[in-house]
Structures are given as C-alpha cells and as structure tokens.
Amino acid sequence: MSIEVRTRFAPSPTGYLHVGGARTALFNWLYAKHHGGTFVLRVEDTDEARNTEAARAAIFDGMKWLGLDWEGPGNEGECGPYYQSRRSDIYLEWFEKLVAADRVYEDEGAWRFRFERKPITMNDMVCGEVTIDYTDESNTPDMVVRRSDGSFVFHFVNVVDDLTMGITHAIRGEDHLMNTPKHLQLFEAFGAAPPQYAHIPLILNGDGSKMSKRDEGAALGDYPKQGFLPGAVVNFLALLGWSPKDESEIFSAEELIQKFSLDAVNRAPARFDPDKCRWVNQQHILAMSPEDFAASCESAASPEMLYSVQEKVSLLTEVPEAVAFYLDPEFPINPDALSKVRSNDAAAALLNSLAGDFENLENWEMAKETIGSTAKAAGAKPGQLMFPLRIALSGKAGGPDLGAILSILGKEECVRRVQRFTALLK
C-alpha cells in the first residue's frame, strides 16, 4: 500500500527569504505535488529574540509570489502554517517520553539525550549512504535537547514536528547532512519511523564562493522589484541543482511538477548565474500572450505599444524605458546613434524625401513599403534609410519593429519626427 507523501519547509523568521531557502521550499513543493501529496509550511519561531514580523511576512509573501501553496490544518484548524511557538505542550509531552525511557539526563541544568553507542547509517536520496560512528563518546558527546531555561533545541523540535506531522520526506540543504544521524537516534528512541532524507546541494556564486546574504540574487524579495516573473524564478530555481533527462530548460510550474524527481538532483553544488536567470525570464516573457504581458506591465503606454516591445525586454522593469519614446514627443536622441547617422552623407536628403512621400501617402498601411521605394528612387538601398529612420522615430539604435513603430505613431507624428530629426542633421 502506498503512503501519502508529506513534505515540509521549515524557515526561521529571522531575516528575508534567501534564494537557497526558496529553492528548498520549491523542491519540497514539487516533490509533494508530483506524488499527489501534501506540502506543509512550518515556521520555526521559537527564538523570540531574533524573530521579526517583517521576516515572517517576507516568508509568506515570497511563498505566495512563487505560487507555492501549502496545505493541511494549522494549529487552530486554519490552513497552515504551523508555528513552533504554539507547540510547547506537544514538545513537553514527547520530552517526558524520553524521560520515562531513561534516554535523557540532567547536566548542569540542561538535559542531554543519551546516544546509543553504535554506528548510525542513513541512506540519503541524494547523497547516498552516510555513516556516523557514535561508539566513541569523546567524538560524539551526548546531545543537549533541552536548555537550562526550559526551551528545546532545534534537533529535538525538528524530530517531534516531523513525527507528529507525518512527514515522509525531508528535503533540505546539504548543510544539515551531519544533523541527520542525531535525528535518526531520536526517532529510534521514540520508536517511530523517520522520514526519508534528501540533502540537496548548496548554491554557490558564479566564482565558486559561498553565496552570502549580500550577494546578487540572494534575497527573493528583490526579484519582483527587479521585474522578474514568478514563473520564471520558479523555473530558474528548479534548475539550481536539478535537471531533466532531456536538454530542455524552460518549463511551466505544471511541467516541473510532472518532470521533477530526486533522482535527477545533482550531487555537486549549484552555481548561481544572474545572466541565466534573466534569460529564463526573457523566455517566459516571450511565451506570454500579448494581453497577459500588457497586464503585467506597470505603464501608461497603450497595449499596442507594450506588445511591440515584448520581444525586446528581459525584465518587466525594462518596459518603461523601452516604450518611453512613444510617450515623449521630444524624446532624447542617443548621441552615438546621432553621430552614426551624421556620418552618412545621404541620410538627411533621404529622410527629407521620405517625409514628403509619407505626407503624400493615402494608405498609411503602406508606410513600411514606402521606405524601400523612396530609397530606390534615390539610388540607395533600403538599409541606408531604415537606420536613420529608426533614430528619427525613436532616438535609439534598437527597439521594436519599424513597421510597428510606424503603425503606432501614425502618419502625422511620424512625419513630424522625421522633420524634427532632419533639422538636427543640418
């Protein structure tokens, strides 16, 4: 009989949600969803001195932005999360079980858990078989589980929570790998089966250094402000330590759920690449419908203006600058582009002829074709006119398709802009 898969993410609300924590949450969420199971959010908030409401909000906001919904009843019948600070009676009850079993003893006011002096082997779903030998007490002293002030340590509450919440799979960072044998001894003392553990690789900077809180990309809360799409960040985080069996890299959340497995998690540390993150975001922008893209942009531009730059931006924050020339009749001209046009002796005459041909054009839908006919009449190639025209209409060397610009600006404004620019060339 198959068991219901239950995974969990257990952050401490002592700072912003780190990208490594978000990746851990994502892997747990994907694994649970893939197996039709339950994903639990558990807030480890017993450190009252360091906990902040802002940090708690950052965790919830980050999870919701990524779309990582958590399930299951919370401590008061609500839909999660669980708060360790509300579970003191549960911890005391399970501590008394250790007392009754003579597995703890008092030492200078604190309580230590009595390890069994034997090798402990765990079969990690990513790291493989790992053994810690507890035979030598000098190397593995008995572990404090309750402090002298009566509070319980991480190892104890972590095990009690996993046990009472029915967690079947604990997917967490590799930095917890050496904690697991301690946890296995506690599970054994309680006479309970432990979850299956999977320790996923750390995330490093591109140069191989450990990713600190100050490094680029470390704070999940920065991603919405920088113009990333949540689906793109989910996609990118999934690729930090996991890869599918094929060469594909762009996935929706639904596709990730379908493909995700712990077998495909890499053993080596993942390298954070900001350029790759932006590229993944660009691919997700390209995959959006024009309507969804326009709805995601915070801009006074018309939908048509926004549609025209969808293929030209990597981040949503680039959109205002990309469409600015549409909205500003006196938009600035890029100095380098202006110099390049001035180096073309024929540019002013060609643009002057084009302005006249535009004015005489009865069907504005033929505006783009007129560029070629104007150039041909002057014995020039269309390319010799298209670049100067782009600068005249937008002030920039790159941007939307010329046909889109002509259509959006309309005949009168295009003529005005060409004449304005031609005057600058004189």
C-alpha positions in Angstrom: 0.0 0.0 0.0 1.4 3.4 -1.0 1.7 6.1 1.6 0.7 9.7 1.2 3.8 11.8 0.5 4.1 14.7 3.0 7.0 17.2 2.7 7.7 20.4 4.6 9.5 23.7 4.5 10.6 25.0 7.9 12.1 28.5 7.8 13.0 30.7 10.7 11.6 34.2 10.6 14.8 36.0 11.4 15.6 37.6 8.1 14.5 37.8 4.5 13.7 34.7 2.5 17.0 33.6 1.0 17.1 32.1 -2.5 18.5 28.9 -1.1 15.5 28.6 1.3 13.1 29.4 -1.6 14.8 26.6 -3.7 14.4 24.2 -0.7 10.7 25.1 -0.4 10.3 24.6 -4.2 11.9 21.2 -4.2 9.7 20.0 -1.4 6.6 21.5 -3.1 7.4 19.9 -6.4 8.1 16.5 -4.9 4.8 16.6 -3.0 2.8 17.8 -6.0 4.4 15.2 -8.3 3.3 12.4 -6.0 -0.1 13.9 -5.2 0.8 14.5 -1.6 0.8 17.4 0.9 3.3 20.3 1.3 3.4 21.7 4.8 4.8 25.1 5.9 6.2 25.1 9.4 7.6 28.3 11.0 10.5 27.7 13.4 9.8 30.8 15.5 10.9 29.7 19.0 13.8 32.2 19.0 11.8 35.2 20.2 14.8 37.5 20.5 15.6 37.2 16.7 12.1 36.7 15.2 10.5 39.7 13.5 7.1 40.2 12.0 8.8 41.6 8.8 10.7 38.4 8.3 7.6 36.3 8.8 5.8 38.5 6.2 8.7 38.1 3.8 8.5 34.3 4.0 4.7 34.3 3.4 4.9 36.9 0.6 7.7 35.1 -1.1 6.0 31.8 -1.0 2.8 33.2 -2.3 4.5 35.2 -5.1 6.2 32.0 -6.2 2.9 30.2 -6.1 4.0 27.6 -3.5 0.7 26.9 -1.8 0.9 25.0 1.5 -1.8 22.6 2.7 -3.1 20.9 5.8 -4.6 22.2 9.1 -2.7 24.5 11.2 -2.6 24.6 15.0 -6.1 26.1 15.3 -7.9 24.5 12.4 -6.8 27.0 9.9 -4.9 26.1 6.7 -1.4 26.3 8.0 1.3 27.2 8.6 2.3 25.5 11.8 4.1 27.7 14.4 6.6 26.0 16.7 6.0 28.7 19.3 2.4 27.3 19.7 3.5 23.7 20.2 5.2 23.8 23.6 2.8 21.4 25.2 3.5 18.9 22.4 7.2 19.2 22.9 6.9 18.7 26.6 4.8 15.6 26.1 7.4 14.0 23.9 10.2 15.1 26.2 8.5 13.2 29.0 8.6 10.1 26.8 12.4 10.3 26.7 12.5 10.8 30.5 10.3 7.7 31.0 12.6 5.7 28.7 15.7 7.0 30.6 17.1 8.4 27.4 17.8 11.9 28.8 19.7 13.1 31.9 20.3 16.4 33.6 23.7 18.1 33.2 24.3 21.5 34.8 20.6 22.4 34.4 20.3 21.3 30.8 19.1 18.0 29.6 21.1 15.7 27.3 19.9 13.0 25.1 21.8 9.7 25.6 23.1 8.4 22.3 23.3 4.7 21.7 27.0 4.0 21.2 26.9 2.4 17.8 27.4 3.4 14.1 24.3 5.1 12.6 23.9 4.7 8.8 21.5 6.8 6.7 20.6 6.2 3.1 20.1 9.7 1.7 18.1 10.0 -1.5 20.7 12.4 -3.0 24.0 11.9 -1.1 23.8 8.1 -0.8 24.9 6.1 2.2 26.5 8.1 5.1 27.6 6.6 8.4 28.5 8.3 11.6 30.1 6.2 14.3 28.8 7.1 17.8 30.9 4.5 19.5 33.5 7.0 20.8 31.8 9.3 23.2 34.7 11.8 23.1 34.0 12.4 19.4 30.2 12.3 19.7 29.2 13.6 23.1 25.5 13.3 24.2 23.4 16.0 22.7 21.6 18.7 24.6 17.9 18.6 23.8 16.5 21.0 26.5 18.3 24.1 27.7 18.6 25.2 31.3 15.9 27.8 30.7 13.4 25.0 29.7 13.5 25.7 25.9 14.0 22.9 23.5 16.8 22.8 20.9 16.4 22.6 17.1 17.2 18.9 16.8 14.5 17.8 19.3 11.7 20.0 18.0 12.6 19.2 14.4 12.2 15.5 15.0 9.0 15.9 17.1 7.4 18.1 14.4 8.3 15.7 11.6 7.0 12.8 13.6 3.7 14.4 14.7 3.0 15.9 11.3 3.6 12.6 9.5 6.4 14.0 7.3 7.5 11.3 4.9 10.3 13.1 3.0 12.6 15.8 4.4 14.3 17.6 1.6 16.7 20.1 2.9 20.1 21.8 2.3 23.3 19.8 2.4 24.4 21.8 5.5 22.0 19.7 7.5 23.5 16.4 6.4 25.5 15.8 9.6 22.5 16.5 11.7 20.6 13.6 10.3 22.2 10.8 12.3 21.3 12.7 15.5 17.7 12.9 14.3 17.7 9.2 13.4 18.7 8.3 17.0 15.8 10.4 18.3 13.3 8.7 16.0 14.6 5.4 17.2 14.3 6.4 20.8 10.6 7.3 20.1 10.0 4.0 18.4 9.0 5.9 15.2 10.0 5.6 11.6 11.9 8.6 10.3 11.2 10.3 7.0 13.3 9.7 4.0 16.0 12.3 3.8 17.3 14.1 0.7 20.0 16.7 1.2 20.3 19.0 -1.8 23.5 20.7 -2.9 24.4 24.2 -1.8 24.1 27.2 -4.1 27.4 29.0 -4.8 28.2 32.2 -6.6 29.5 32.0 -10.2 33.1 32.1 -8.9 32.5 29.2 -6.6 32.4 31.2 -3.4 29.6 30.6 -0.8 26.5 32.7 -1.5 26.1 35.3 1.2 23.1 37.4 2.1 24.7 40.4 0.4 25.4 38.7 -3.0 23.4 39.4 -6.1 20.3 37.3 -6.3 20.3 36.2 -2.7 17.1 37.9 -1.5 14.0 36.5 -3.0 12.1 39.8 -2.2 14.3 41.6 -4.7 13.0 39.6 -7.7 9.6 41.2 -8.1 11.1 44.7 -7.7 13.6 43.9 -10.5 10.9 42.8 -12.9 11.1 39.0 -12.8 8.0 36.9 -13.4 7.3 34.4 -10.6 7.0 31.5 -13.0 10.4 32.3 -14.4 12.0 32.4 -11.0 10.4 29.1 -10.1 11.9 27.7 -13.4 15.3 29.1 -12.7 15.4 27.9 -9.0 14.4 24.4 -10.2 17.5 24.3 -12.4 19.8 25.1 -9.5 20.7 21.5 -8.7 18.2 19.7 -10.7 18.0 18.9 -14.4 15.5 16.9 -16.6 16.6 13.9 -18.6 16.4 16.0 -21.8 18.1 19.2 -22.8 15.1 21.5 -22.3 15.4 24.3 -19.8 12.1 26.3 -20.0 9.2 24.9 -18.0 5.9 26.0 -16.6 5.1 25.0 -13.0 2.9 22.3 -14.2 5.7 20.8 -16.4 8.1 21.0 -13.5 5.6 19.1 -11.3 5.3 16.4 -13.9 9.1 16.0 -14.5 10.5 16.5 -11.0 12.3 13.7 -9.3 15.0 13.5 -6.6 16.9 11.0 -8.9 17.7 14.0 -11.1 19.1 16.2 -8.3 22.8 16.7 -8.8 25.3 16.0 -6.1 27.6 18.9 -7.0 26.9 22.4 -5.7 24.8 24.6 -8.0 26.3 27.8 -9.5 24.1 30.9 -9.4 24.2 32.7 -12.8 22.4 36.1 -12.9 22.6 36.2 -16.7 20.9 32.8 -16.9 18.2 34.0 -14.6 17.5 37.0 -16.8 17.5 34.8 -19.9 15.0 32.4 -18.4 12.8 35.4 -17.5 13.0 36.6 -21.1 11.9 33.2 -22.4 8.9 33.3 -20.1 8.0 36.9 -21.2 8.2 35.7 -24.8 5.8 32.8 -24.0 3.2 35.1 -22.5 0.1 36.1 -24.6 0.3 39.8 -25.6 -2.7 40.5 -23.3 -1.0 38.9 -20.3 2.2 40.7 -21.0 0.5 44.1 -21.1 -1.4 43.3 -17.9 1.9 42.6 -16.2 3.4 45.9 -17.1 3.0 49.0 -15.0 2.9 51.5 -17.7 0.8 54.3 -19.1 1.5 53.1 -22.6 -1.2 51.6 -24.8 -1.5 47.8 -25.2 -0.1 48.2 -28.8 2.9 50.0 -27.6 3.5 47.3 -24.9 3.0 44.5 -27.4 5.7 46.0 -29.7 8.4 45.7 -27.0 7.5 42.2 -25.7 10.3 40.6 -27.7 12.9 43.3 -26.7 12.9 43.1 -22.9 14.3 40.6 -20.4 12.7 42.2 -17.3 9.4 43.9 -16.8 11.3 46.9 -15.3 12.8 47.5 -18.7 9.4 48.2 -20.3 9.0 51.9 -19.2 12.3 52.8 -20.9 11.5 50.6 -23.9 8.2 52.5 -24.6 9.3 55.9 -23.4 9.9 57.3 -26.9 6.3 56.6 -27.8 5.0 58.8 -25.0 7.5 61.7 -25.2 7.2 63.8 -28.4 10.6 65.4 -27.6 12.4 62.2 -26.7 16.2 62.4 -26.5 18.4 61.2 -29.3 21.2 58.7 -28.5 24.4 60.7 -29.1 26.3 57.7 -30.6 23.3 56.9 -33.0 23.2 60.6 -34.0 26.9 60.6 -34.8 26.5 57.4 -36.9 23.7 58.9 -38.9 25.6 62.2 -39.5 28.5 60.1 -40.9 26.0 59.0 -43.7 26.1 61.9 -46.1 23.0 60.8 -47.8 20.9 60.4 -44.7 19.4 64.0 -44.5 18.3 64.0 -48.1 16.9 60.5 -47.9 14.9 61.4 -44.7 13.7 64.6 -46.3 12.4 62.7 -49.3 10.8 60.1 -47.1 8.9 62.8 -45.1 7.5 64.1 -48.3 6.5 60.6 -49.5 4.9 59.9 -46.1 2.8 63.1 -46.4 1.6 62.1 -49.8 0.8 58.5 -48.7 -3.0 57.9 -48.7 -2.9 54.4 -47.2 -0.7 54.5 -44.1 -0.5 50.7 -44.0 1.9 51.0 -46.9 4.3 53.2 -44.9 7.0 50.5 -44.4 7.0 49.6 -48.1 7.5 53.3 -48.9 10.9 53.2 -47.2 12.1 50.9 -50.0 10.6 52.9 -52.8 12.0 56.2 -51.5 15.4 54.7 -51.2 15.2 53.1 -54.7 14.2 56.4 -56.3 17.3 58.0 -54.8 19.6 55.1 -56.0 20.1 53.9 -52.4 19.5 50.6 -50.6 16.6 50.4 -48.1 19.1 49.7 -45.3 20.7 53.1 -45.8 17.3 54.7 -44.9 16.0 52.3 -42.3 18.6 53.0 -39.6 18.3 56.9 -39.9 14.5 56.5 -39.8 14.7 54.4 -36.7 16.7 57.1 -35.0 14.4 59.8 -36.2 11.3 58.0 -34.8 12.7 56.6 -31.5 16.1 58.1 -30.8 17.6 54.7 -30.3 19.5 52.2 -32.5 17.4 49.2 -31.3 13.8 48.6 -30.4 10.5 47.5 -31.8 9.9 46.5 -35.4 9.9 49.6 -37.7 6.5 48.6 -39.0 5.1 48.5 -35.5 6.5 52.0 -34.7 5.1 53.5 -37.9 1.7 52.0 -37.2 1.5 53.1 -33.6 2.8 56.6 -34.1 0.6 57.3 -37.2 1.3 59.4 -40.2 1.2 62.9 -38.7 3.5 62.1 -35.8 6.0 60.1 -38.0 6.3 63.0 -40.5 6.8 65.4 -37.6 9.5 63.3 -36.0 11.3 62.8 -39.3 11.3 66.5 -40.0 12.5 67.2 -36.4 15.4 64.8 -36.8 16.3 66.1 -40.3 16.7 69.6 -38.8 19.2 68.2 -36.3 21.3 66.8 -39.1 21.8 70.2 -40.8 
